[in-house]
Structures are given as C-alpha cells and as structure tokens.
Amino acid sequence: MEKKYVYLFNEGDANMRNLLGGKGANLAEMSKLGMPVPNGFTITTEACNKYYEDDEVINDEIKAQIMEYLAKLEEETGKKFGDAENPLLVSVRSGARASMPGMMDTILNLGINDVVAETIAEKSGNPRFAYDSYRRFIQMFADVVKGLSKKRFEEIIDELKAERGIKDDLELTADDMKTLVERFKEFYRTGLGEDFPTDPKQQMMEAIEAVFRSWNNDRAIYYRRMNDIPGDWGTAVNVQMMVFGNMGEDCGTGVAFTRNPATGENKLYGEFLMNAQGEDVVAGVRTPKKIDQLKEVSPTAYDQFVDICSKLENHYKNMQDMEFTIENGKLFMLQTRNGKRTAQAALKIACDMVDEGLINTDEALMMVEPQQLDSLLHPMFDADALAAAEAVTSALPASPGAGSGQIVFSAEEAKEEAEKGKKVILVRLETSPEDIEGMAVSQGILTVRGGMTSHAAVVARGMGACCVSGAGDIEMHDDEGYFVIGDKKFNRGDWISIDGSTGNVYGEAIKTVPATISGDFERFMKWADDRRRLKIRTNADTPRDAAQAVAFGAEGIGLVRTEHMFFEGDKIKAIREMIVAKTDDQMKAALDKLEPMQQKDFEGIYEAMEGRPVTIRYLDPPLHEFVPTNPDDIKELAREMNIGEDELNQVISNLHEVNPMMGHRGSRLAVSNPGIAKMQTAAVIKAALNVNKAHPEWNIVPEIMLPLIGDLAELKYVKKIVTTTADEIIKEAGSDMKYHVGTMIEVPRAALLADEIAKEAEFFSFGTNDLTQLTFGFSRDDAGKFLPQYYSAKIYENDPFARLDQNGVGKLVEMAANLGRQTRPDIKLGVCGEHGGDPASIHFVDKMGLNYVSCSPYRVPIARLAAAQATIENEK
Amino acid sequence: MEKKYVYLFNEGDANMRNLLGGKGANLAEMSKLGMPVPNGFTITTEACNKYYEDDEVINDEIKAQIMEYLAKLEEETGKKFGDAENPLLVSVRSGARASMPGMMDTILNLGINDVVAETIAEKSGNPRFAYDSYRRFIQMFADVVKGLSKKRFEEIIDELKAERGIKDDLELTADDMKTLVERFKEFYRTGLGEDFPTDPKQQMMEAIEAVFRSWNNDRAIYYRRMNDIPGDWGTAVNVQMMVFGNMGEDCGTGVAFTRNPATGENKLYGEFLMNAQGEDVVAGVRTPKKIDQLKEVSPTAYDQFVDICSKLENHYKNMQDMEFTIENGKLFMLQTRNGKRTAQAALKIACDMVDEGLINTDEALMMVEPQQLDSLLHPMFDADALAAAEAVTSALPASPGAGSGQIVFSAEEAKEEAEKGKKVILVRLETSPEDIEGMAVSQGILTVRGGMTSHAAVVARGMGACCVSGAGDIEMHDDEGYFVIGDKKFNRGDWISIDGSTGNVYGEAIKTVPATISGDFERFMKWADDRRRLKIRTNADTPRDAAQAVAFGAEGIGLVRTEHMFFEGDKIKAIREMIVAKTDDQMKAALDKLEPMQQKDFEGIYEAMEGRPVTIRYLDPPLHEFVPTNPDDIKELAREMNIGEDELNQVISNLHEVNPMMGHRGSRLAVSNPGIAKMQTAAVIKAALNVNKAHPEWNIVPEIMLPLIGDLAELKYVKKIVTTTADEIIKEAGSDMKYHVGTMIEVPRAALLADEIAKEAEFFSFGTNDLTQLTFGFSRDDAGKFLPQYYSAKIYENDPFARLDQNGVGKLVEMAANLGRQTRPDIKLGVCGEHGGDPASIHFVDKMGLNYVSCSPYRVPIARLAAAQATIENEK
C-alpha cells in the first residue's frame, strides 16, 4: 500500500505528534474537539525525512498526495487556488515534534497573484489590505523560499516613501501598495533572473520545500543541539486556509496563556490587537491590549475563547499557549501548545495543578524541565535592566548565572580588588588551576578560549560562579591592561556584565537580582526525591562546595579531585618540592609536609558531609600541571626551591608530554611513585579516624578511588599500596574502621575488561569525560576547533562532552556495568563525569541501572528531578 | 586429594613440559628412554606460582613434599644428605617451560659442609677437588641465594695468592682451598650476620626458593618480554644428584648439538673437556676439544653418546642441544633441548629433515621462528669483526640490520656526504618526516629519543634501514658537531657502527656482510605460502618500498600513507601553501599544484605493484606536522611563501594542539577541508585510469581508505566527497572502472559501532597503533616514560605497541569484525598497524578470521611464515 504522507486536520489527533509535528497534531486535536480551526492539512515529518533521503527533492508520490489534499481542502472550504471568484489563500508553516519557536520558516498569504489580489480587493472592499497582503507575501516568499535579501525590500519601501514625502507606513495608500507590488516583482526578477511565480500551486510547492529545507538551517541545527532535539525527527508542514484579523474593525488577532507564564498565577494572560495580523502583535508598532479587554470589544468571541482555554487546559493537563484570530467577529484557533514558562512559574503551576486535582505528582514532575531549575539557584539580571542593554559579544554559556563587575586580568588582581570590596569580572585567555582563588572571589569569569568543559567552565560550575567561555571575538591585550571587541576597547577597571546562562557579554554594569527559592521548590523536590531510584552525589573538592551541595540535596560526594586542593596556600610549594625531589629523602620530606595538609583537607570535607559517603580520587593530572610555565615564575620558583634555574628547567622539560591526556597521569603516577599514593592513603585514613572519633555516630567508611586504571594487575598493584598503608594505620589506631577501594572506569580498556577489574574493585565510577575523549579519539581541549564543522555537516548533533554519547560511549558503559556485575553482583556503580548533571545522560544512566550520578553542586537539584523523571519514564 | 607438586624424573615425560619445565620434562623423557640420567626430582611450575600467590613463601605442604622426594632420591641413589659415609650432593637448577638460557639461577655441589667435604676428600682421594668444590659452593650460594657480592670472593682468592706468591689458581693446593673455605665462611658471617648453613636440607630449601625468586629478576623479566614468555608460567626447579667431570682423567664434561647450529650441516657438533666441570668449558681457561676427539679419549662413552644423540634427534624430531658429563668413564646426560640455531641453519635443518623423511612440511614450518628470518634480509656484522668490538652503549633495536658509517647530524649533511660516496650514520635527537631522504641514503639511523614505534623506527623498518633508537646515554651537541657517551666524544665524521637487531652502538667501523637468501629460503617460503590462510600485504609509500615488498612476497599494499610523500621535492611547498591559504582561491591554487604530483606518486606505486591491490589512505596527520618549528626555518618559509613572519607564526600557533593524537587529523581534515579529499580522490582515480590504460590486463580497482572514522554519518559525509569526485572523473574518461571505499578502524567508537560503519565501508583496516593508544589511553610518544615501571611492577609484560593486546584491544577487534560481518558478510578485514608484522599478533588475527595483515616490506617474509604457523596451529 502507498504510504500516507498527508493528513487533513480532521484525520489526526494529539497522539500523532511524531508524525504530524506539535502544531499539526494540536490543530487536528482541536478540530476533533469541535473547536473552530481553519481547515487545512499536514504533510508529515516522514515526508521531510524522505525529502532528505532523496537528496532534497520532494518525490512525485508525495507531490501527488499534496495535490490530492489540496483538492480536498478546496472542496472543504469552497475556495480555490487562484480563483477569480473565491480564491483560497493559505499559510504554510513548519511544525516539528518539539516546539522550536522562530527557528524555521513560515509563509503567510500564499496564493495571491494579480488576479487574486484584485478579487480580494473587490470582495473585501479594502484594496489597500489586498495589495498590502500581496506585497508582504512577495517579500516573505522571496526571503524564505529564495533567500533574497530582506533589506532591499525595505529600501524600496523607503524610496517610495521618500518619493511620496511621507514617513509612516500607514500613510501608504492602496495605490502605493500596488506600486510596491510592481517594484517588488521587478526586484525579484532582476535578483533571481526569473519571474515571481503566479501559479499558487507552484508557490505552495516551493514554500513546502523551503520549510523542509529550513529544518537544517544553521539556527535550527543550533537550537536542536541546545535543546537536545534529534536531527532525524524532521519537521511537518501545515498548509492552512488563511483567516484575516486585519480585514476591519471586527477582526483581530492575539496570543494568550491559560496561566501567567512568568509567575504561574492561575489567570488567563495574553494580548490582542484588533484589525491586525499576527506579525503586527510581535512587531510592536501598536501597543496590544490585555486579553481581558477583549470582553468589551468582542464579547461573543471572548466568551468562546475563555471556554476553549479552559477546555484545552483540562484536556492537555498543562498550561496552554494559544494563538487566535477573529475574522469578522468569528473566532478561529490557530495554535495551541504547552506554554513555555519561567522556572518559578513552572513550579507553581505544577504544585497548583496537583492541588486542583488536575494532575498527580508524577505528572507534575514530568511537567518541569530539569534544566530550568538552574535559574532558581543563581543570581539573574534584572529583566528591565537587561532589556535596555545590548550585548557586545556572545560566546558559550559555560556556567549559569549573571555577574556584573569591573575588569581584572589576573587572579591576584581579582583577590586584591575583591578585598577592597570591589566587584570584579575575571577576564582571561584561559584559566588554570592557579587561578582558582581569584575565580572564587569574582562575580564571573570570562575566557577567550576553551569550551563548555574547559577548566574555567568546570570549575565555575562547581563553584556556582557564572562563566562565559570561548569568547573568540575578544582581542586580548592583558599585558597592556585592556581588551578589544570589534572597535570597542575595554580597560582594566571598566564595568562589564556577563550572562552565563545565555553566553552574552555586555559592556556596562547591569543590575542583578539574587537567587530565590520558593516554598514550591521544597515541596516539588520532595516529590522528586520520593520518586527517583538513582542516588545523587556531588563532585566537590572543598568543604564549602560540599556544604553547598548538601544544601541542594546531595546525598554524598562521588568525586573529590584531590589535586584541586593542591593550589591552596603552602600545598603547591610542597607539591613542587616533591616534583623536583632527586633523592628518596627529598621526596619523603616533601610528602611528609603534604600529608598533614591533605589530612586537614579531608577532615574538613568529612565534617561538611556529616557522615554521608565521600569518594576520594587520588592524584590524577600529569605533574607538569603543577609547575609554572613562564620564565619569570620559573626563576622565582628556582629561588624558592633553592635549586638552579637550569636544573628546574630540565625538570620541567622532562615533564613535557606530547599528548598529556594520554600520558603519565592517574594511577600511572602511583605506579611510578608509590609515595604519593601512600601519603594520600595516610591522609584519608587518619582524617576518617579523627572525624569518627569526634562523631562516632557518623561511622565514616572511606571510599578510595583510583583513577585511569586499565588493567587488573595495575589495580592490584596500586590497591596493595593503599591497603598496606591503610591497614597499618587502622591497626595502630586500634580501630576496626572499614574502607572501600574502587576505580574509575575512564579508559576503554577498563570497560572492556570490567569483569576482571571488578575482582579487585569494590565500586566503579564512570569517568565519562575521559571515556568520551578516548572512545571518540577527541581531545577535549582541541575538539572545539573541528566540532563546529561536524555540527554544520550534521555529523554530530551534540557536544559529546555535554551529552553522553549513548551509542558509542554508552555501549562501553553498559558493557562494563554488565561485566562488573557478572563478577561482583553487588558492585556499586556511578557516573562522576560532567554528564552526571545532564538530564538526558541521567536518563540513560538510570536505564542502565547504575546506583548514582555525581555532579557539580549547582546541578544537584537538576539531577534530582531528572532522576525522578527517568524513574517515571523508565517504568513505562 | 593433595596436589602433587614434586615428581621424580621417572614419573614424568616430555609432554609434561608445562608442569615440569623444559629441562625437567626432558630429563624425565630421557630417563624413560632408558638413557643414563643422574637421579633427581622436579618441583613443578605450579609450586612456583603458588610461592608467588603466597607472597613469596614456600608453604608447608610443598615443603613436606620436597622432603618426601628427597628421601626417595636418597633411597634411589643410596646416598644421604650430610652423610659421613656416602654423602649426596645435588645441583639445583631452574627450568621454565621455554628455554631462558642464563636468565635464572643454578647452584651446584649443594650438600657440602665440613663433614661432607672431608668425606669426599677421603673417598675421592682428591682433597683439593673436595675443598675446591666446597669453596665454589659457598661462593655460588652466597651470590645466588643471599645476594652477596661475588667480587669480594675473588678478592679473597687474590689476597691468598699474593700471600702465597703465586699467580695461577691451579697452583692453589688443597690446604689453600681449605683456607679459602674458612675465609669465605668468615666473610659470609660478617657480610650477612649469620653462619653459612651447614644443614644440606636448609641449603636446598633456600636454593629452591632462590630459583623461584630468580623467575622475577630483572633480566628474566626483560628476557620474557623480548621473547614473549608469559610471567604466569613460572619456573620449575630440578634437584639432581651431582656427577663430577672433574674427579680425574677418566672424567669429563661437554656440550654438543646433533647438527651444526651455525650452518645446519647434518653432523654432530660440540666440545668437551676432560677433568673439568661445566663452568670450565664456558670460562675458557682451557681450550675445549672437538667432540670427535672424544672417540679417542673415551671410546665407550663416545659411542654411547653418538647413539643417544641419534635417538634423541629422531625422538624429538628436532636438532638437539645436549649437556653430558663423564664420571669415571661413565656417561651421564644432564640435559637435552631443541637447539638454538642461526636462521640459515634453521632453514637448512628444516628442509633437510623433510628430505630425510623425519618430518613433514607442516612440522618444518613450525620449526623456524618467524622473527629469525629477519636476519637473512639485512646486512649483518661480520662475526669475527664483531667479536673484537665493544659496544659503547646499547639502546632499542628499532630496525634490524647492521650499519657502519661516518657521523652526520642532519638529513642534508647525510645527502651531501652520501653523494660524495661516503657511508654515513645519521645521528639525531629524533627524526621527523623532513628527514626521510637523509634517512634513505644513510647506512643506519641512531636517535637519542623515541621508542620502538617512534618515527625513526617506523620509517627505518619500512625502508629496511637499520636503526637504534632511544639512546638516552648520548649527550647531544649536534650544533657544535659532536656528541658524548660517558667520557667518550664523537665528532662529525668519526666512524661508528650500529646494530639494529641488538641495539648495540660501537665507536668504530665494523665490517658488514650483505644479506644472503639461500635456496632453502625460497623452497621453505613456498611451503608457508601454500599453507597460510591470511593474505600478506605491505605498508609502502613509495614505488621503491613497494617493489621491495613484492620481492619479499607481498600480495598487495594494505596501507599507503599519502602524507609520507609530502616531504619530497616541491610537494612540501605546495602543502604549506595550502596550510597558509586564506582564500578559497589560494587553497584551490595550492591543491591544483599538488594534484598532479600526487597522481604521479600513485602511478608509480600502481606500476610497481603490477595490478596487485593497493589501499591508499587519505591524509592522516595533523597539519602542524608540515610546518617548521624553529624560528630560522619559519623566517625562511615566510619569505618563500611571501607572507609576513608574524602572520605565519599566527598560522602555526593556531595549528598548535594540546593532544595532537586526538586532535584535528584523519578524516576530520576532510570534513573541515573537503578540498584535500577531492584532490586526493582525483589523483588516485586519474592515476588508476592512466595505468589501466597502459596495462589493461592489470585491471586496477582503487581502494580508498578513510582514516580515523568514528561515526557512520562522518563516513557518509567524507565518502560522498570521494564518490562525487571519482564518479565524475570516471564518467568523463568514459571508463567503467570500479573502486572501493573503506575505513580504518582505529578509534574505539568505530569498533563499537562497526555494524553501522559497515553500511558504508566496503572494507575495514584495523589501525591497531591508534586503536591501542586510545584503548589504553597511552600516548605512544609518552608511554616510554612510564611503561618500564609497568614492566618492573609486572603489570604489563609486553609493549602493547609491539604485541597486540589480545585481551583489551583484541576484544575490540573481535567485536568490530563480528559486527562488521553482521552488516556486510563479505566485508574485507585487515590489520595495517605495526602489529601486522608481529607473529603473535598475526596468530591472533588469523584466529579472528580476518582476511589479511599488512606490514612493512622487510617483515613480509616473517608475516608469511607466521601466518602459515597460525593456520597450522589454529587448525588444531
């Protein structure tokens, strides 16, 4: 049987969203519910996919079906394309499975040509309306279908206004509009070397194809990547009879929400304009009226609309966002969809609807986007202040929140100025571990280089500090105390503002409003906690971060990156002494200095976590990360260390690696240098013993995690160093404290041999960052250069470092989880990479049946909700 | 039932080699055959493994069994440990499954104490012999079991000789020997703080433990790694009654081979000494006699020995290497094993034995070590000249063969001097692609840095040039025209010699002898070709290499690294123009220059291969490999390119990557820069069309291989560039030439998703170098720093870049092969990494059922034989 690629509105319903797109399915559903919807038909998403399969051609089969349905539409409406008596005009709109507002193309008033325009002029008695519609159509068609510059059309209008000596578009007469139509057609002809098509069928077919094409325009691809919408969904196309809100004073158009999308208040919220088309509401030439006022202007339509609103909300069990048009006093519904809302509104609506008995708590949980919660946890720009500001550049939204402060160029400067009580934004080419303290005191961090998982981004997210990264437009002259964007120069001390949720950078101070967590939040999160199966831990390296994460609901720490502590105070000095040590005695002396400092670090964390589990990962990065790189710093360090500069340079040069990501790091450091693992073990065990003494009720059981393990023998070797040291200390202390030793699974080989590794590992924590790097062969630090080209070429749709690659990396995770359980059925499994805070990745992790995810403190609430949603969905 | 850890010689046989070790199994076999073997027992390899499992303790169960078997031995021999009448003396020797000559420890004369020495002195009537044996035992025991310095014992002897005013050991009297015994015991006491053990049982138990321990001494670990012997095999220990070749003139000892191990001649070959112990033969104090002469000295023993030799060779169907001792005219066999032999001898023996009807051709094929063939293909040092030379340093045997020449420090110098007819050795810190021409004209390459898979090593093996790499002892002052090893200075123009088969470097000219391939070789390789299932291809980048590989039996090219051609002549200039191109026109101009040059390259290769299949891989390395790094070269290039130095520096700095191995390379270059893939496609297709025109009978079908693919969409994208370009050219040429497009599998993700990739890939070639890097997370360039520690710690036994890691990487290969075949049952599968020339890896590849391996030209014969052996073994 022939495949059905086209559906009349009255053939579909809301369940057919995948096939008909959101808009098409909802138009069909409203038709089904007997609501007034202008007739039309939907060309399916499958037709779109077929179009791409066929190398961007609409095949004859689909074309024939479209023609067949056009005929049906003409029959239903009694109007005909190009008819001199009763011409059919249609809109052609995209409509994907998920709402992608503004990303794809729309064409209105399709079907007009000279004959039709004249007919409309006559029938409506409004020639200006007729020719205005005509010129708008030409303009829109030329732009959307043919890619002709919009600008030139505006110039033609300006030229005519100049000729006519008028300023306002409204002063243009019907004849002027006719002139514009002629001039537009002329420009179309010269610009494209062909006449503007007069055959409405041709117009329609070209428009449909343009909509298909727009599925893969750059901004749609970008939007999909940001919103996690697969490229193979495709878009449907809706062809719908036009109704006109601009045919007279008993006409109008508007948009409305069933509840307030900003606050969540349960009250109809919206705007309308009489005698206007949709684009006029958006354009803001005239000020729209509040929806309540429609009652006075068009009481019948209003009452009908209110009734429909209530029915739709009850029907969809969600707040609705609707478009309507009133044509000669008659109401038409053009769209309904679940409305976008602020996080605050989302929580209120969810809680209210539960209270109203409209939905149950599971439905409430599914109603809120986990990512949205983020905005509740960070300061944001004041909306009015923001509206008045203009971005000077835009880069990656690396860590959410908003910050405003004076420019500083180094961590030292940041600390100095912050101590004076100033607010600062730290602007750097890129950050390094040495910058951590300076980052902590800044209102935000702006970097020229680096992606979403650069050092700056990762650390900022951990701190909850806002960060914009990869701002390549910035020309840095930090040595001279300024930077340049385009033709604007920004000096040290100038005010700038950055929005880590959008990536925007502003060249001025913008007022911020603090984070606000409402009562709905606690109630809602409790539902999530009751529902989720996954435990949520956090990645935290300091007592402060740990406490913050607990406040956000973390149930433990899944990853303490011990090296992040190494840059504080005297520790870095001792680390460097260790690195330059030439004899065993020097090495031991340096480690002896470090041990009590590390112990204190761990005690602080154990205290902050009050008995919750804490997984401590041993030293992971290559040692060259701890030595300075610029000649002055090296000179200074040589003096401090009391060794020759040449000698130090030799040490540093010996540490150099061609591919440091795959170099001498992780447990490889423990193999070559067991003293480090011994020292860290002593620090962990002593800290736990001490804190247990003060708080016996906490009963801390240390979890020691060995990084970058690739073989059972390697794990055994390092584990033995750990257990020998730990057992001796515990015995000496006369304690019977238990502890666990586990491993990161971050090297593909460890995943492949997880059954063997599990013989010695009591738990696995998937380090999905490194696992992603090695599985793809992508250097996280370098992939930024070529990944954008992969997005454009539609090879990859998501940054695999932000969203877990379920096909490839996920296959390894699944394999490792299964193999691990085969050997050790009760093995504890978690994820501690950046993906631990990503809802889609959490969904996958839940499906794999792992025990927990660990994410940065500020993502804990997101993870809690995402985990609850995963439980609900995976139960289905 | 209790496990049996000890076997009397008469309880075992040759099939129990895994349990009893080679020596033990063969002693048992000879016993069984009724040959005269001194009684003894073997402690199994399982006891050794148990010893390590128990943290290096011999447990009570094993101890008890040893004591039980000692009692049996005492009963069999009628002698007793420590007995004043008839004392039992034993040797304690290691014996692993595979022969590891000299790697582990041996103790002779065990059982002597003061009482026993006196008894022996009396019974033998030879007190000097008795006390000489005693002092030797103390010395050996102290060294092997207790690790006491051998040197001090030699000093004590020298001191006594000085006191006595004598020079020759032979002048030492029985009383002198007694004095030495006392002084040795005294030194033992002060050195170790304990008395020399007088209880023979204690002596034995400590000796056994020392042998177990010696399984893991550094040289044994190194030997195992070099010879591919697993560490978990363990060693057996043989405790055997001593017989003495040094008790008088009717005593003697010797070693012999059933055939000549140097030439293979079928004639008994060996040496003996009368009135001597084994170590005297080795020490070279007296000159041993030819084995024939034994006929005159001890005719009965000789006849018996000749008879035994013949029986043993017939029994083992292999040339035997035997040790014997004659005690008072009676012959004792102390060992037999398959004899080591030169490659030439190995081939002759294998062919002769087939002709003699002793073995069939399969057995002949299994008899020759594939690696050995290598020595037939390269020049070698003249054996006598080599014996007279002393190495100044030793490093990695990176590419086999021997070379002698005058020192040069740059590729240019090498070319200049070679043109003058001089022989040169190129000495470099490390080589880069720019050095290729200089390498080609040198007698050998010596590098300070880099491992077995460094650039120098890989390229040299490809060329068949000898190379020693990673000679870290060299202190390089190439700018000043010299280098230093220890206290020796070597100037430009000085003669040195390097042995790429051993890694030795000599500070002088040494005569070399050219490669010689005998008639046996052709005959033998024909058997291999008839037997093997795997096809053997070669990795070759030039017509010269290709022709060489064909001469060695290659059936095609599995890997043309197109980038290796880029450094010749004008090509590098055009490449650099492409890299610095700022506009599409500049880019096109550069590519237009390159295309005919590449086409000519490919035509040369197609012609050399005369219709054999050729797989051409597209540009793989990151572009920064093609730009200079030092300021002078950059300045020159800027001038050549006619661009600013700053601008060029900017281009170069933009190309910099943190982890280039995982960076912008492979097909990622084709995605960002389709012009390169188009140019290479045009060159391949036009070359094939041209050569097909001249040689229609060859019917070349180009095989285009895309590197570093990680996703189906990526492959599709790049393949489309290829097919669009290729189809157009083929159509224009009016040809119907076919071509294949396939992919490297070298990124773990490609292996995991091989079922998808196979939808578009017509063949897979496993790039096991990169696959190993990414699966382990080991940077090949950096792992050299920590891998040695992994060997010492017994975590890894082999360099995973030399020997395919079957557990981890192999699992991915197997998975990918299965998934690929699932989608495309007839998919062609091969390996083109370095492992393609490694026999153990070839064995694995054969087991996986892949179609071919591809290796460097000089490894083709090795691969042919290894593949035949794999077929034979895998059929079992």
Interface residues (C-beta under 8 A of the other chain):
Chain A: E657 V658 N659 P660 M661 M662 G663 H664 R668 V671 S672 L708 G710 D711 A713 E714 Y717 E746 V747 P748 R749 L752 L753 D770 Q773 L774 T775 F776 G777 F778 S779 D781 D782 A783 K785 F786 Q789 Y790 A793 K794 I795 Y796 D805 N807 G808 V809 K811 L812
Chain B: E657 V658 N659 P660 M661 M662 G663 H664 R668 V671 S672 L708 G710 D711 A713 E714 Y717 E746 V747 P748 R749 L752 L753 D770 Q773 L774 T775 F776 G777 F778 S779 D781 D782 A783 K785 F786 Q789 Y790 A793 K794 I795 Y796 D805 N807 G808 V809 K811 L812
